[in-house]
């Protein structure tokens, strides 16, 4: 990292200080769901202390009757807070550190994503704007929805992870997997970033499943768009047109342009790496969402909450 990069990173952290002001006073601040997450952190810490590292049942919840909280609710935010607690922070301080971490992740992830498409100055402004977006501030200090805040902070990082894979040409890409078979080659990760996407999207699912469900549609559309824009599809960003030698040829009937079938096949194969990455993310998070869906009939879930 050069000096300019360090200065930008320091500038982002300093710019976030006003967002941390409500975390500085002693005690806990009032919010809609903040106390619920504090209780859940206590339950998780208690279970881990007893040797249960992934407790699906919190026995002290619901006035001692118990609730299957982590059987249905994503666990990642609580484990992040538990990490701070194990490092010496109290329960309240651990929650506050988790909120501060989410703000920092939001700023840096948006900066990385925006820098792929604009200069550093504009990316810096985009990062601050995202960290101070009303929705994130509301999640932190009004609604108290810390798991959703953590998931929202990771969204730009997921988009950043798939941006470069679509923008680079095949010669510029550094494959993580290089299968010799031409049949398996489409499933090779064309960039380290796409492998990173697997873990980031897994983290989003394990932070807030509703955010992941809504974001999935956007990330698929974005993945298709960056590949259509890329030179791999015969479209050059510097040329507002297509290369006829790659994209189409004149049909013998009626003189109409027809898409070369091999190009369509190539497009599908290039997208297969992203589909494979998305499938891996679902597989890595299956320990959470498979039991939740399998046992959904055991709890009452309002249709409006889905």
C-alpha positions as CSV (number, residue, x, y, z in Angstrom):
1,X,0.0,0.0,0.0
2,X,1.4,3.4,-1.0
3,X,1.2,6.6,1.0
4,X,-1.8,7.8,-1.0
5,X,-3.7,4.7,-0.1
6,X,-2.9,5.0,3.6
7,X,-4.0,8.7,3.6
8,X,-7.3,7.8,1.9
9,X,-7.9,5.0,4.5
10,X,-7.1,7.4,7.3
11,X,-9.4,10.0,5.8
12,X,-12.3,7.5,5.7
13,X,-11.9,6.6,9.3
14,X,-11.7,10.2,10.4
15,X,-14.7,11.1,8.4
16,X,-16.7,8.4,10.2
17,X,-16.0,9.8,13.7
18,X,-19.3,11.8,13.8
19,X,-21.1,8.5,13.1
20,X,-19.6,7.0,16.3
21,X,-20.5,9.8,18.6
22,X,-23.7,8.1,19.9
23,X,-21.5,5.0,20.8
24,X,-19.1,6.9,23.1
25,X,-21.4,7.7,26.1
26,X,-21.4,5.0,28.8
27,X,-24.4,2.7,28.9
28,X,-26.8,1.5,26.2
29,X,-28.8,3.8,23.9
30,X,-32.5,3.3,23.2
31,X,-33.6,1.7,19.9
32,X,-36.4,-0.5,18.7
33,X,-34.6,-3.9,18.7
34,X,-31.3,-3.0,20.4
35,X,-32.1,-4.8,23.7
36,X,-33.2,-8.0,21.9
37,X,-29.7,-8.3,20.3
38,X,-28.0,-7.6,23.6
39,X,-30.0,-10.4,25.3
40,X,-29.2,-12.8,22.4
41,X,-25.5,-11.9,22.7
42,X,-25.6,-12.9,26.4
43,X,-27.3,-16.2,25.5
44,X,-24.7,-17.0,22.8
45,X,-21.9,-16.2,25.2
46,X,-23.5,-18.4,27.9
47,X,-23.9,-21.3,25.4
48,X,-20.3,-21.0,24.2
49,X,-19.1,-21.0,27.8
50,X,-20.9,-24.3,28.2
51,X,-19.2,-25.8,25.1
52,X,-22.2,-25.3,22.7
53,X,-20.6,-23.4,19.8
54,X,-23.7,-23.1,17.7
55,X,-26.7,-23.1,20.0
56,X,-30.0,-23.2,18.0
57,X,-32.0,-22.9,21.2
58,X,-31.7,-20.1,23.7
59,X,-33.1,-21.5,26.9
60,X,-33.5,-18.2,28.8
61,X,-35.4,-16.4,26.1
62,X,-39.2,-15.9,26.3
63,X,-39.1,-15.5,30.1
64,X,-37.3,-18.8,30.5
65,X,-39.4,-20.9,28.2
66,X,-36.7,-20.7,25.5
67,X,-36.7,-19.9,21.8
68,X,-35.1,-21.5,18.7
69,X,-33.5,-18.1,17.8
70,X,-30.5,-19.3,15.8
71,X,-32.5,-22.0,14.1
72,X,-34.3,-19.3,12.2
73,X,-32.3,-16.1,12.6
74,X,-28.9,-15.5,11.0
75,X,-26.1,-15.8,13.5
76,X,-23.1,-13.8,12.1
77,X,-23.7,-10.5,13.8
78,X,-23.8,-12.2,17.2
79,X,-20.6,-14.1,16.6
80,X,-18.9,-10.9,15.6
81,X,-20.1,-9.2,18.8
82,X,-19.0,-12.4,20.7
83,X,-15.5,-12.0,19.3
84,X,-15.3,-8.5,20.7
85,X,-16.6,-9.8,24.0
86,X,-14.0,-12.7,24.1
87,X,-11.3,-10.1,23.5
88,X,-12.3,-8.3,26.7
89,X,-15.2,-6.0,25.9
90,X,-18.4,-6.0,27.9
91,X,-21.7,-7.0,26.3
92,X,-22.7,-3.4,25.7
93,X,-19.3,-2.4,24.4
94,X,-19.2,-5.5,22.2
95,X,-22.5,-4.4,20.5
96,X,-21.2,-0.9,20.1
97,X,-17.9,-2.2,18.5
98,X,-20.0,-4.3,16.1
99,X,-21.9,-1.2,15.0
100,X,-18.7,0.8,14.6
101,X,-17.2,-2.1,12.5
102,X,-20.3,-2.1,10.3
103,X,-19.9,1.6,9.6
104,X,-16.2,1.1,8.7
105,X,-17.0,-1.9,6.5
106,X,-19.7,0.1,4.7
107,X,-17.4,2.9,3.9
108,X,-14.4,0.8,2.7
109,X,-16.5,-1.6,0.7
110,X,-18.3,1.2,-1.1
111,X,-14.9,2.9,-1.7
112,X,-13.5,-0.2,-3.3
113,X,-16.6,-0.7,-5.5
114,X,-16.8,2.9,-6.6
115,X,-13.1,3.1,-7.4
116,X,-13.6,0.5,-10.1
117,X,-15.8,3.0,-12.0
118,X,-14.5,6.4,-11.0
119,X,-11.5,8.3,-9.6
120,X,-10.4,8.1,-6.0
121,X,-11.9,11.5,-5.0
122,X,-15.4,10.5,-6.3
123,X,-15.0,7.0,-4.7
124,X,-14.2,8.7,-1.4
125,X,-17.4,10.8,-1.6
126,X,-19.4,7.7,-2.5
127,X,-18.0,5.9,0.5
128,X,-18.9,8.6,3.0
129,X,-22.4,9.0,1.4
130,X,-23.1,5.3,1.8
131,X,-21.8,5.1,5.4
132,X,-24.0,8.1,6.3
133,X,-27.0,6.9,4.3
134,X,-30.3,7.4,6.3
135,X,-31.0,3.7,6.2
136,X,-27.7,2.6,7.8
137,X,-28.1,5.3,10.4
138,X,-31.6,4.2,11.1
139,X,-30.5,0.6,11.5
140,X,-27.8,1.6,13.9
141,X,-29.6,4.2,16.1
142,X,-33.4,4.0,15.5
143,X,-34.5,0.5,14.5
144,X,-31.6,-1.2,16.2
145,X,-31.4,-3.8,13.4
146,X,-27.7,-4.5,13.7
147,X,-27.7,-7.8,11.7
148,X,-29.3,-6.0,8.7
149,X,-26.8,-3.1,9.1
150,X,-23.9,-5.6,8.9
151,X,-25.4,-7.2,5.8
152,X,-26.0,-3.8,4.2
153,X,-22.3,-2.9,4.8
154,X,-21.2,-5.9,2.8
155,X,-23.4,-5.3,-0.3
156,X,-20.9,-3.0,-2.2
157,X,-18.1,-5.5,-1.4
158,X,-20.1,-8.2,-3.1
159,X,-20.6,-6.0,-6.2
160,X,-16.9,-5.1,-6.2
161,X,-16.0,-8.8,-6.1
162,X,-17.8,-9.5,-9.4
163,X,-17.1,-6.2,-11.1
164,X,-13.5,-6.9,-12.1
165,X,-14.2,-10.4,-13.3
166,X,-16.5,-9.0,-16.0
167,X,-14.4,-6.0,-16.9
168,X,-11.1,-7.8,-17.5
169,X,-10.3,-9.7,-20.6
170,X,-9.4,-13.4,-20.4
171,X,-5.7,-12.7,-21.0
172,X,-5.6,-10.2,-18.1
173,X,-7.4,-12.5,-15.6
174,X,-5.5,-14.6,-13.1
175,X,-7.3,-17.9,-12.7
176,X,-7.6,-19.4,-9.2
177,X,-8.4,-22.7,-10.8
178,X,-7.0,-23.7,-14.2
179,X,-8.5,-27.0,-15.3
180,X,-6.9,-28.5,-18.3
181,X,-10.2,-29.7,-19.7
182,X,-12.1,-27.3,-21.9
183,X,-15.3,-28.7,-20.5
184,X,-14.4,-27.6,-16.9
185,X,-12.7,-24.4,-17.9
186,X,-15.9,-22.3,-17.8
187,X,-16.3,-23.1,-14.2
188,X,-12.8,-21.8,-13.3
189,X,-12.7,-18.6,-11.3
190,X,-11.4,-16.0,-13.7
191,X,-10.4,-13.7,-10.8
192,X,-9.4,-14.0,-7.1
193,X,-12.3,-11.5,-6.6
194,X,-14.9,-14.0,-7.6
195,X,-13.7,-16.5,-5.0
196,X,-13.9,-13.6,-2.5
197,X,-17.5,-13.1,-3.6
198,X,-18.3,-16.6,-2.4
199,X,-17.3,-15.7,1.2
200,X,-18.9,-12.2,1.1
201,X,-22.3,-13.5,-0.2
202,X,-22.1,-16.3,2.4
203,X,-21.6,-13.6,5.1
204,X,-24.5,-11.6,3.8
205,X,-26.8,-14.6,4.0
206,X,-25.5,-15.4,7.6
207,X,-26.0,-11.7,8.6
208,X,-29.5,-11.0,7.3
209,X,-31.3,-13.5,5.1
210,X,-34.0,-11.0,3.9
211,X,-31.3,-8.6,2.7
212,X,-29.6,-11.5,0.9
213,X,-32.9,-12.5,-0.8
214,X,-33.5,-9.0,-2.1
215,X,-29.9,-8.5,-3.1
216,X,-29.7,-11.7,-5.0
217,X,-31.8,-10.4,-7.9
218,X,-29.6,-7.2,-8.1
219,X,-26.3,-9.1,-8.0
220,X,-27.5,-11.4,-10.8
221,X,-28.5,-8.5,-13.0
222,X,-25.2,-6.7,-12.3
223,X,-23.2,-9.8,-13.1
224,X,-24.9,-10.1,-16.4
225,X,-24.4,-6.4,-17.1
226,X,-20.7,-6.4,-16.4
227,X,-20.2,-9.3,-18.7
228,X,-22.2,-7.8,-21.5
229,X,-20.1,-4.7,-21.1
230,X,-16.9,-6.6,-21.2
231,X,-14.7,-7.3,-24.2
232,X,-15.3,-11.0,-23.8
233,X,-18.7,-10.5,-25.3
234,X,-17.3,-8.5,-28.2
235,X,-18.4,-5.2,-26.7
236,X,-15.7,-2.6,-26.1
237,X,-16.4,0.1,-23.5
238,X,-14.4,2.6,-25.7
239,X,-16.5,1.8,-28.8
240,X,-20.2,2.3,-28.6
241,X,-20.9,-0.5,-31.0
242,X,-20.2,-4.2,-31.6
243,X,-17.5,-6.0,-33.5
244,X,-19.3,-7.7,-36.4
245,X,-16.6,-10.3,-36.7
246,X,-17.4,-11.5,-33.1
247,X,-21.0,-10.6,-32.5
248,X,-22.9,-11.4,-35.6
249,X,-22.8,-12.0,-39.3
250,X,-25.1,-11.3,-42.2
251,X,-27.7,-14.0,-42.8
252,X,-28.1,-15.5,-46.3
253,X,-31.8,-15.1,-46.0
254,X,-33.2,-11.6,-46.1
255,X,-29.9,-10.0,-45.3
256,X,-30.7,-9.8,-41.6
257,X,-28.1,-9.9,-38.8
258,X,-28.2,-13.1,-36.8
259,X,-26.3,-13.8,-33.6
260,X,-23.6,-16.4,-33.9
261,X,-24.7,-19.4,-31.8
262,X,-21.1,-19.9,-30.6
263,X,-21.2,-16.4,-29.1
264,X,-24.4,-17.2,-27.1
265,X,-22.7,-20.4,-25.9
266,X,-19.6,-18.4,-24.9
267,X,-21.7,-15.9,-23.0
268,X,-23.5,-18.6,-21.0
269,X,-20.2,-20.3,-20.2
270,X,-18.6,-17.1,-19.0
271,X,-21.6,-16.5,-16.7
272,X,-21.3,-20.1,-15.4
273,X,-18.4,-19.1,-13.2
274,X,-20.6,-16.6,-11.4
275,X,-23.5,-19.1,-11.1
276,X,-21.0,-21.6,-9.6
277,X,-19.8,-19.0,-7.1
278,X,-23.4,-18.2,-6.1
279,X,-24.0,-21.9,-5.6
280,X,-21.0,-22.3,-3.4
281,X,-22.2,-19.4,-1.3
282,X,-25.5,-21.1,-0.8
283,X,-23.8,-24.4,0.0
284,X,-21.5,-22.8,2.6
285,X,-24.5,-21.2,4.4
286,X,-26.7,-24.3,4.1
287,X,-26.1,-25.2,7.7
288,X,-28.3,-22.2,8.6
289,X,-31.0,-21.9,5.9
290,X,-31.7,-25.6,5.3
291,X,-32.9,-26.4,8.8
292,X,-34.7,-23.1,8.9
293,X,-36.7,-23.9,5.8
294,X,-37.2,-27.6,6.8
295,X,-38.7,-26.6,10.2
296,X,-40.5,-23.5,9.1
297,X,-43.8,-25.4,9.6
298,X,-43.1,-25.6,13.3
299,X,-43.3,-21.9,13.9
300,X,-45.8,-19.2,13.0
301,X,-44.5,-17.0,10.3
302,X,-46.6,-14.1,8.9
303,X,-46.7,-13.9,5.2
304,X,-45.9,-10.2,5.4
305,X,-42.6,-10.9,7.1
306,X,-41.3,-12.9,4.1
